[in-house]
Amino acid sequence: MADIWRFAIKDDMVRSGKKQRQRISRNGCNEPFKNRYWCPKCQWFQKEPCPFINRRECDNYKAMCGSL
């Protein structure tokens, strides 16, 4: 089965389908795309930017609370 659409961040490039551009964020979190924000942990888009500064802070929150 072929992918219908794919969003990926590799090195310093953001790829969405056949288009690509330079990555804006340092770690790939909250990478903007059409009024949504990419979450590399969930591998999907969020309606609002993540409140965490980096992935480690996100992981610490999940470890303390049990879920996101």
HTML snippet that shows the backbone in 3Dmol.js (N, CA, C, O; Angstrom):
<script src="https://3Dmol.org/build/3Dmol-min.js"></script>
<div id="view" style="width:600px;height:400px;position:relative"></div>
<script>
const pdb = `
ATOM      1  N   MET A   1       0.838  -1.178   0.000  1.00  0.00           N
ATOM      2  CA  MET A   1       0.000   0.000   0.000  1.00  0.00           C
ATOM      3  C   MET A   1       0.885   1.243   0.000  1.00  0.00           C
ATOM      4  O   MET A   1       1.785   1.360   0.831  1.00  0.00           O
ATOM      5  N   ALA A   2       0.649   2.129  -0.882  1.00  0.00           N
ATOM      6  CA  ALA A   2       1.452   3.352  -1.005  1.00  0.00           C
ATOM      7  C   ALA A   2       0.912   4.436  -0.086  1.00  0.00           C
ATOM      8  O   ALA A   2      -0.277   4.470   0.230  1.00  0.00           O
ATOM      9  N   ASP A   3       1.804   5.318   0.336  1.00  0.00           N
ATOM     10  CA  ASP A   3       1.399   6.455   1.158  1.00  0.00           C
ATOM     11  C   ASP A   3       0.623   7.444   0.313  1.00  0.00           C
ATOM     12  O   ASP A   3       0.980   7.713  -0.834  1.00  0.00           O
ATOM     13  N   ILE A   4      -0.442   7.984   0.887  1.00  0.00           N
ATOM     14  CA  ILE A   4      -1.202   9.021   0.198  1.00  0.00           C
ATOM     15  C   ILE A   4      -0.489  10.357   0.362  1.00  0.00           C
ATOM     16  O   ILE A   4      -0.395  11.152  -0.573  1.00  0.00           O
ATOM     17  N   TRP A   5       0.012  10.581   1.572  1.00  0.00           N
ATOM     18  CA  TRP A   5       0.680  11.844   1.887  1.00  0.00           C
ATOM     19  C   TRP A   5       1.639  11.588   3.032  1.00  0.00           C
ATOM     20  O   TRP A   5       1.320  10.821   3.941  1.00  0.00           O
ATOM     21  N   ARG A   6       2.797  12.209   3.010  1.00  0.00           N
ATOM     22  CA  ARG A   6       3.800  11.982   4.048  1.00  0.00           C
ATOM     23  C   ARG A   6       4.421  13.301   4.474  1.00  0.00           C
ATOM     24  O   ARG A   6       4.726  14.156   3.641  1.00  0.00           O
ATOM     25  N   PHE A   7       4.609  13.460   5.797  1.00  0.00           N
ATOM     26  CA  PHE A   7       5.292  14.616   6.372  1.00  0.00           C
ATOM     27  C   PHE A   7       6.489  14.075   7.124  1.00  0.00           C
ATOM     28  O   PHE A   7       6.338  13.188   7.964  1.00  0.00           O
ATOM     29  N   ALA A   8       7.680  14.590   6.841  1.00  0.00           N
ATOM     30  CA  ALA A   8       8.884  14.087   7.496  1.00  0.00           C
ATOM     31  C   ALA A   8       9.902  15.207   7.674  1.00  0.00           C
ATOM     32  O   ALA A   8       9.978  16.143   6.878  1.00  0.00           O
ATOM     33  N   ILE A   9      10.684  15.078   8.751  1.00  0.00           N
ATOM     34  CA  ILE A   9      11.787  16.001   9.006  1.00  0.00           C
ATOM     35  C   ILE A   9      13.053  15.178   9.044  1.00  0.00           C
ATOM     36  O   ILE A   9      13.200  14.280   9.873  1.00  0.00           O
ATOM     37  N   LYS A  10      13.975  15.490   8.135  1.00  0.00           N
ATOM     38  CA  LYS A  10      15.238  14.767   8.081  1.00  0.00           C
ATOM     39  C   LYS A  10      16.349  15.786   7.896  1.00  0.00           C
ATOM     40  O   LYS A  10      16.309  16.619   6.991  1.00  0.00           O
ATOM     41  N   ASP A  11      17.336  15.703   8.769  1.00  0.00           N
ATOM     42  CA  ASP A  11      18.425  16.679   8.789  1.00  0.00           C
ATOM     43  C   ASP A  11      17.829  18.076   8.961  1.00  0.00           C
ATOM     44  O   ASP A  11      17.150  18.323   9.958  1.00  0.00           O
ATOM     45  N   ASP A  12      18.055  18.979   8.039  1.00  0.00           N
ATOM     46  CA  ASP A  12      17.512  20.335   8.148  1.00  0.00           C
ATOM     47  C   ASP A  12      16.406  20.600   7.141  1.00  0.00           C
ATOM     48  O   ASP A  12      16.095  21.758   6.860  1.00  0.00           O
ATOM     49  N   MET A  13      15.810  19.559   6.598  1.00  0.00           N
ATOM     50  CA  MET A  13      14.757  19.716   5.599  1.00  0.00           C
ATOM     51  C   MET A  13      13.432  19.152   6.095  1.00  0.00           C
ATOM     52  O   MET A  13      13.385  18.087   6.710  1.00  0.00           O
ATOM     53  N   VAL A  14      12.358  19.885   5.816  1.00  0.00           N
ATOM     54  CA  VAL A  14      11.002  19.434   6.096  1.00  0.00           C
ATOM     55  C   VAL A  14      10.402  19.040   4.755  1.00  0.00           C
ATOM     56  O   VAL A  14      10.419  19.819   3.802  1.00  0.00           O
ATOM     57  N   ARG A  15       9.879  17.843   4.692  1.00  0.00           N
ATOM     58  CA  ARG A  15       9.273  17.364   3.447  1.00  0.00           C
ATOM     59  C   ARG A  15       7.803  17.062   3.686  1.00  0.00           C
ATOM     60  O   ARG A  15       7.446  16.365   4.636  1.00  0.00           O
ATOM     61  N   SER A  16       6.959  17.592   2.819  1.00  0.00           N
ATOM     62  CA  SER A  16       5.533  17.285   2.867  1.00  0.00           C
ATOM     63  C   SER A  16       5.103  16.945   1.446  1.00  0.00           C
ATOM     64  O   SER A  16       5.030  17.811   0.574  1.00  0.00           O
ATOM     65  N   GLY A  17       4.826  15.689   1.240  1.00  0.00           N
ATOM     66  CA  GLY A  17       4.539  15.228  -0.113  1.00  0.00           C
ATOM     67  C   GLY A  17       5.768  15.397  -0.983  1.00  0.00           C
ATOM     68  O   GLY A  17       6.840  14.900  -0.639  1.00  0.00           O
ATOM     69  N   LYS A  18       5.634  16.085  -2.100  1.00  0.00           N
ATOM     70  CA  LYS A  18       6.765  16.312  -2.998  1.00  0.00           C
ATOM     71  C   LYS A  18       7.484  17.636  -2.731  1.00  0.00           C
ATOM     72  O   LYS A  18       8.516  17.916  -3.340  1.00  0.00           O
ATOM     73  N   LYS A  19       6.939  18.446  -1.824  1.00  0.00           N
ATOM     74  CA  LYS A  19       7.540  19.745  -1.512  1.00  0.00           C
ATOM     75  C   LYS A  19       8.510  19.619  -0.350  1.00  0.00           C
ATOM     76  O   LYS A  19       8.375  18.736   0.496  1.00  0.00           O
ATOM     77  N   GLN A  20       9.490  20.517  -0.322  1.00  0.00           N
ATOM     78  CA  GLN A  20      10.428  20.548   0.796  1.00  0.00           C
ATOM     79  C   GLN A  20      10.867  21.972   1.070  1.00  0.00           C
ATOM     80  O   GLN A  20      10.848  22.827   0.185  1.00  0.00           O
ATOM     81  N   ARG A  21      11.268  22.216   2.330  1.00  0.00           N
ATOM     82  CA  ARG A  21      11.740  23.531   2.758  1.00  0.00           C
ATOM     83  C   ARG A  21      12.692  23.350   3.925  1.00  0.00           C
ATOM     84  O   ARG A  21      12.804  22.259   4.484  1.00  0.00           O
ATOM     85  N   GLN A  22      13.381  24.429   4.291  1.00  0.00           N
ATOM     86  CA  GLN A  22      14.289  24.411   5.431  1.00  0.00           C
ATOM     87  C   GLN A  22      13.503  24.269   6.730  1.00  0.00           C
ATOM     88  O   GLN A  22      12.405  24.811   6.855  1.00  0.00           O
ATOM     89  N   ARG A  23      14.052  23.551   7.682  1.00  0.00           N
ATOM     90  CA  ARG A  23      13.437  23.406   8.991  1.00  0.00           C
ATOM     91  C   ARG A  23      13.557  24.723   9.743  1.00  0.00           C
ATOM     92  O   ARG A  23      14.609  25.361   9.708  1.00  0.00           O
ATOM     93  N   ILE A  24      12.489  25.140  10.426  1.00  0.00           N
ATOM     94  CA  ILE A  24      12.477  26.386  11.180  1.00  0.00           C
ATOM     95  C   ILE A  24      12.901  26.152  12.627  1.00  0.00           C
ATOM     96  O   ILE A  24      13.750  26.868  13.157  1.00  0.00           O
ATOM     97  N   SER A  25      12.306  25.150  13.256  1.00  0.00           N
ATOM     98  CA  SER A  25      12.600  24.891  14.665  1.00  0.00           C
ATOM     99  C   SER A  25      13.868  24.063  14.820  1.00  0.00           C
ATOM    100  O   SER A  25      14.262  23.336  13.907  1.00  0.00           O
ATOM    101  N   ARG A  26      14.498  24.179  15.971  1.00  0.00           N
ATOM    102  CA  ARG A  26      15.783  23.520  16.191  1.00  0.00           C
ATOM    103  C   ARG A  26      15.665  22.001  16.305  1.00  0.00           C
ATOM    104  O   ARG A  26      16.513  21.268  15.795  1.00  0.00           O
ATOM    105  N   ASN A  27      14.613  21.533  16.973  1.00  0.00           N
ATOM    106  CA  ASN A  27      14.504  20.098  17.229  1.00  0.00           C
ATOM    107  C   ASN A  27      13.329  19.426  16.520  1.00  0.00           C
ATOM    108  O   ASN A  27      13.071  18.242  16.741  1.00  0.00           O
ATOM    109  N   GLY A  28      12.623  20.160  15.681  1.00  0.00           N
ATOM    110  CA  GLY A  28      11.504  19.573  14.940  1.00  0.00           C
ATOM    111  C   GLY A  28      10.174  19.695  15.646  1.00  0.00           C
ATOM    112  O   GLY A  28       9.131  19.480  15.029  1.00  0.00           O
ATOM    113  N   CYS A  29      10.180  20.038  16.933  1.00  0.00           N
ATOM    114  CA  CYS A  29       8.927  20.245  17.673  1.00  0.00           C
ATOM    115  C   CYS A  29       8.289  21.554  17.224  1.00  0.00           C
ATOM    116  O   CYS A  29       8.975  22.542  16.961  1.00  0.00           O
ATOM    117  N   ASN A  30       6.968  21.535  17.143  1.00  0.00           N
ATOM    118  CA  ASN A  30       6.196  22.727  16.771  1.00  0.00           C
ATOM    119  C   ASN A  30       6.555  23.275  15.401  1.00  0.00           C
ATOM    120  O   ASN A  30       6.433  24.476  15.164  1.00  0.00           O
ATOM    121  N   GLU A  31       6.987  22.427  14.514  1.00  0.00           N
ATOM    122  CA  GLU A  31       7.280  22.866  13.148  1.00  0.00           C
ATOM    123  C   GLU A  31       5.956  23.243  12.482  1.00  0.00           C
ATOM    124  O   GLU A  31       5.085  22.386  12.331  1.00  0.00           O
ATOM    125  N   PRO A  32       5.782  24.513  12.078  1.00  0.00           N
ATOM    126  CA  PRO A  32       4.484  24.943  11.534  1.00  0.00           C
ATOM    127  C   PRO A  32       4.210  24.367  10.147  1.00  0.00           C
ATOM    128  O   PRO A  32       5.109  24.216   9.319  1.00  0.00           O
ATOM    129  N   PHE A  33       2.939  24.054   9.929  1.00  0.00           N
ATOM    130  CA  PHE A  33       2.498  23.566   8.622  1.00  0.00           C
ATOM    131  C   PHE A  33       0.994  23.804   8.501  1.00  0.00           C
ATOM    132  O   PHE A  33       0.208  23.128   9.166  1.00  0.00           O
ATOM    133  N   LYS A  34       0.589  24.747   7.671  1.00  0.00           N
ATOM    134  CA  LYS A  34      -0.826  25.046   7.409  1.00  0.00           C
ATOM    135  C   LYS A  34      -1.643  25.203   8.691  1.00  0.00           C
ATOM    136  O   LYS A  34      -2.617  24.478   8.898  1.00  0.00           O
ATOM    137  N   ASN A  35      -1.254  26.138   9.546  1.00  0.00           N
ATOM    138  CA  ASN A  35      -1.959  26.455  10.793  1.00  0.00           C
ATOM    139  C   ASN A  35      -1.997  25.300  11.793  1.00  0.00           C
ATOM    140  O   ASN A  35      -2.850  25.284  12.680  1.00  0.00           O
ATOM    141  N   ARG A  36      -1.104  24.353  11.665  1.00  0.00           N
ATOM    142  CA  ARG A  36      -0.964  23.249  12.622  1.00  0.00           C
ATOM    143  C   ARG A  36       0.501  23.159  13.014  1.00  0.00           C
ATOM    144  O   ARG A  36       1.354  23.785  12.384  1.00  0.00           O
ATOM    145  N   TYR A  37       0.799  22.379  14.057  1.00  0.00           N
ATOM    146  CA  TYR A  37       2.162  22.260  14.578  1.00  0.00           C
ATOM    147  C   TYR A  37       2.529  20.790  14.698  1.00  0.00           C
ATOM    148  O   TYR A  37       1.798  20.007  15.305  1.00  0.00           O
ATOM    149  N   TRP A  38       3.648  20.426  14.125  1.00  0.00           N
ATOM    150  CA  TRP A  38       4.112  19.042  14.099  1.00  0.00           C
ATOM    151  C   TRP A  38       4.663  18.627  15.456  1.00  0.00           C
ATOM    152  O   TRP A  38       5.454  19.347  16.066  1.00  0.00           O
ATOM    153  N   CYS A  39       4.236  17.461  15.918  1.00  0.00           N
ATOM    154  CA  CYS A  39       4.751  16.873  17.158  1.00  0.00           C
ATOM    155  C   CYS A  39       5.500  15.597  16.784  1.00  0.00           C
ATOM    156  O   CYS A  39       4.871  14.612  16.396  1.00  0.00           O
ATOM    157  N   PRO A  40       6.836  15.592  16.894  1.00  0.00           N
ATOM    158  CA  PRO A  40       7.586  14.390  16.523  1.00  0.00           C
ATOM    159  C   PRO A  40       7.313  13.206  17.452  1.00  0.00           C
ATOM    160  O   PRO A  40       7.464  12.055  17.043  1.00  0.00           O
ATOM    161  N   LYS A  41       6.916  13.473  18.686  1.00  0.00           N
ATOM    162  CA  LYS A  41       6.605  12.398  19.625  1.00  0.00           C
ATOM    163  C   LYS A  41       5.347  11.647  19.184  1.00  0.00           C
ATOM    164  O   LYS A  41       5.328  10.416  19.178  1.00  0.00           O
ATOM    165  N   CYS A  42       4.297  12.388  18.817  1.00  0.00           N
ATOM    166  CA  CYS A  42       3.033  11.787  18.376  1.00  0.00           C
ATOM    167  C   CYS A  42       3.051  11.413  16.892  1.00  0.00           C
ATOM    168  O   CYS A  42       2.208  10.647  16.425  1.00  0.00           O
ATOM    169  N   GLN A  43       4.018  11.960  16.162  1.00  0.00           N
ATOM    170  CA  GLN A  43       4.090  11.794  14.710  1.00  0.00           C
ATOM    171  C   GLN A  43       2.801  12.275  14.034  1.00  0.00           C
ATOM    172  O   GLN A  43       2.298  11.663  13.092  1.00  0.00           O
ATOM    173  N   TRP A  44       2.284  13.412  14.559  1.00  0.00           N
ATOM    174  CA  TRP A  44       1.089  13.987  13.974  1.00  0.00           C
ATOM    175  C   TRP A  44       1.021  15.468  14.318  1.00  0.00           C
ATOM    176  O   TRP A  44       1.876  15.974  15.045  1.00  0.00           O
ATOM    177  N   PHE A  45       0.026  16.161  13.810  1.00  0.00           N
ATOM    178  CA  PHE A  45      -0.114  17.594  13.984  1.00  0.00           C
ATOM    179  C   PHE A  45      -1.014  17.921  15.167  1.00  0.00           C
ATOM    180  O   PHE A  45      -1.966  17.197  15.459  1.00  0.00           O
ATOM    181  N   GLN A  46      -0.699  19.025  15.844  1.00  0.00           N
ATOM    182  CA  GLN A  46      -1.490  19.531  16.953  1.00  0.00           C
ATOM    183  C   GLN A  46      -2.112  20.856  16.535  1.00  0.00           C
ATOM    184  O   GLN A  46      -1.586  21.547  15.662  1.00  0.00           O
ATOM    185  N   LYS A  47      -3.236  21.211  17.159  1.00  0.00           N
ATOM    186  CA  LYS A  47      -3.902  22.473  16.840  1.00  0.00           C
ATOM    187  C   LYS A  47      -3.151  23.672  17.404  1.00  0.00           C
ATOM    188  O   LYS A  47      -3.186  24.759  16.829  1.00  0.00           O
ATOM    189  N   GLU A  48      -2.468  23.472  18.538  1.00  0.00           N
ATOM    190  CA  GLU A  48      -1.744  24.549  19.202  1.00  0.00           C
ATOM    191  C   GLU A  48      -0.288  24.141  19.403  1.00  0.00           C
ATOM    192  O   GLU A  48       0.018  22.951  19.470  1.00  0.00           O
ATOM    193  N   PRO A  49       0.608  25.113  19.498  1.00  0.00           N
ATOM    194  CA  PRO A  49       2.012  24.765  19.737  1.00  0.00           C
ATOM    195  C   PRO A  49       2.180  24.086  21.095  1.00  0.00           C
ATOM    196  O   PRO A  49       1.451  24.378  22.043  1.00  0.00           O
ATOM    197  N   CYS A  50       3.123  23.204  21.171  1.00  0.00           N
ATOM    198  CA  CYS A  50       3.438  22.492  22.411  1.00  0.00           C
ATOM    199  C   CYS A  50       4.014  23.488  23.429  1.00  0.00           C
ATOM    200  O   CYS A  50       4.812  24.348  23.057  1.00  0.00           O
ATOM    201  N   PRO A  51       3.622  23.383  24.700  1.00  0.00           N
ATOM    202  CA  PRO A  51       4.129  24.317  25.703  1.00  0.00           C
ATOM    203  C   PRO A  51       5.559  24.020  26.174  1.00  0.00           C
ATOM    204  O   PRO A  51       6.169  24.840  26.860  1.00  0.00           O
ATOM    205  N   PHE A  52       6.089  22.860  25.807  1.00  0.00           N
ATOM    206  CA  PHE A  52       7.410  22.465  26.280  1.00  0.00           C
ATOM    207  C   PHE A  52       8.511  23.083  25.428  1.00  0.00           C
ATOM    208  O   PHE A  52       8.328  23.319  24.234  1.00  0.00           O
ATOM    209  N   ILE A  53       9.643  23.340  26.049  1.00  0.00           N
ATOM    210  CA  ILE A  53      10.769  23.971  25.369  1.00  0.00           C
ATOM    211  C   ILE A  53      11.503  22.978  24.471  1.00  0.00           C
ATOM    212  O   ILE A  53      11.972  23.344  23.393  1.00  0.00           O
ATOM    213  N   ASN A  54      11.603  21.713  24.916  1.00  0.00           N
ATOM    214  CA  ASN A  54      12.316  20.702  24.132  1.00  0.00           C
ATOM    215  C   ASN A  54      11.746  19.315  24.415  1.00  0.00           C
ATOM    216  O   ASN A  54      10.859  19.167  25.256  1.00  0.00           O
ATOM    217  N   ARG A  55      12.250  18.303  23.718  1.00  0.00           N
ATOM    218  CA  ARG A  55      11.748  16.931  23.863  1.00  0.00           C
ATOM    219  C   ARG A  55      11.998  16.378  25.260  1.00  0.00           C
ATOM    220  O   ARG A  55      11.180  15.617  25.776  1.00  0.00           O
ATOM    221  N   ARG A  56      13.114  16.748  25.879  1.00  0.00           N
ATOM    222  CA  ARG A  56      13.425  16.229  27.220  1.00  0.00           C
ATOM    223  C   ARG A  56      12.384  16.707  28.228  1.00  0.00           C
ATOM    224  O   ARG A  56      11.956  15.940  29.092  1.00  0.00           O
ATOM    225  N   GLU A  57      11.977  17.967  28.121  1.00  0.00           N
ATOM    226  CA  GLU A  57      10.946  18.488  29.013  1.00  0.00           C
ATOM    227  C   GLU A  57       9.621  17.744  28.790  1.00  0.00           C
ATOM    228  O   GLU A  57       8.906  17.441  29.746  1.00  0.00           O
ATOM    229  N   CYS A  58       9.310  17.461  27.556  1.00  0.00           N
ATOM    230  CA  CYS A  58       8.113  16.689  27.206  1.00  0.00           C
ATOM    231  C   CYS A  58       8.199  15.284  27.811  1.00  0.00           C
ATOM    232  O   CYS A  58       7.232  14.806  28.404  1.00  0.00           O
ATOM    233  N   ASP A  59       9.339  14.628  27.665  1.00  0.00           N
ATOM    234  CA  ASP A  59       9.529  13.284  28.217  1.00  0.00           C
ATOM    235  C   ASP A  59       9.441  13.285  29.739  1.00  0.00           C
ATOM    236  O   ASP A  59       8.873  12.362  30.323  1.00  0.00           O
ATOM    237  N   ASN A  60       9.994  14.307  30.387  1.00  0.00           N
ATOM    238  CA  ASN A  60       9.917  14.414  31.846  1.00  0.00           C
ATOM    239  C   ASN A  60       8.468  14.562  32.304  1.00  0.00           C
ATOM    240  O   ASN A  60       8.054  13.940  33.282  1.00  0.00           O
ATOM    241  N   TYR A  61       7.710  15.377  31.603  1.00  0.00           N
ATOM    242  CA  TYR A  61       6.292  15.560  31.948  1.00  0.00           C
ATOM    243  C   TYR A  61       5.546  14.239  31.820  1.00  0.00           C
ATOM    244  O   TYR A  61       4.759  13.885  32.698  1.00  0.00           O
ATOM    245  N   LYS A  62       5.783  13.515  30.747  1.00  0.00           N
ATOM    246  CA  LYS A  62       5.104  12.240  30.539  1.00  0.00           C
ATOM    247  C   LYS A  62       5.489  11.236  31.633  1.00  0.00           C
ATOM    248  O   LYS A  62       4.640  10.476  32.099  1.00  0.00           O
ATOM    249  N   ALA A  63       6.760  11.231  32.042  1.00  0.00           N
ATOM    250  CA  ALA A  63       7.207  10.326  33.092  1.00  0.00           C
ATOM    251  C   ALA A  63       6.552  10.661  34.431  1.00  0.00           C
ATOM    252  O   ALA A  63       6.225   9.758  35.202  1.00  0.00           O
ATOM    253  N   MET A  64       6.359  11.945  34.713  1.00  0.00           N
ATOM    254  CA  MET A  64       5.743  12.344  35.982  1.00  0.00           C
ATOM    255  C   MET A  64       4.222  12.134  35.982  1.00  0.00           C
ATOM    256  O   MET A  64       3.652  11.740  36.999  1.00  0.00           O
ATOM    257  N   CYS A  65       3.574  12.394  34.859  1.00  0.00           N
ATOM    258  CA  CYS A  65       2.104  12.335  34.805  1.00  0.00           C
ATOM    259  C   CYS A  65       1.564  11.025  34.253  1.00  0.00           C
ATOM    260  O   CYS A  65       0.417  10.671  34.526  1.00  0.00           O
ATOM    261  N   GLY A  66       2.350  10.314  33.498  1.00  0.00           N
ATOM    262  CA  GLY A  66       1.907   9.043  32.951  1.00  0.00           C
ATOM    263  C   GLY A  66       1.392   9.116  31.519  1.00  0.00           C
ATOM    264  O   GLY A  66       1.375   8.102  30.821  1.00  0.00           O
ATOM    265  N   SER A  67       0.974  10.288  31.073  1.00  0.00           N
ATOM    266  CA  SER A  67       0.492  10.414  29.693  1.00  0.00           C
ATOM    267  C   SER A  67       0.464  11.880  29.292  1.00  0.00           C
ATOM    268  O   SER A  67       0.627  12.778  30.118  1.00  0.00           O
ATOM    269  N   LEU A  68       0.251  12.092  28.002  1.00  0.00           N
ATOM    270  CA  LEU A  68       0.106  13.459  27.487  1.00  0.00           C
ATOM    271  C   LEU A  68      -1.300  13.653  26.977  1.00  0.00           C
ATOM    272  O   LEU A  68      -1.640  14.735  26.498  1.00  0.00           O
TER     273      LEU A  68
END
`;
const viewer = $3Dmol.createViewer("view");
viewer.addModel(pdb, "pdb");
viewer.setStyle({}, {cartoon: {color: "spectrum"}});
viewer.zoomTo();
viewer.render();
</script>
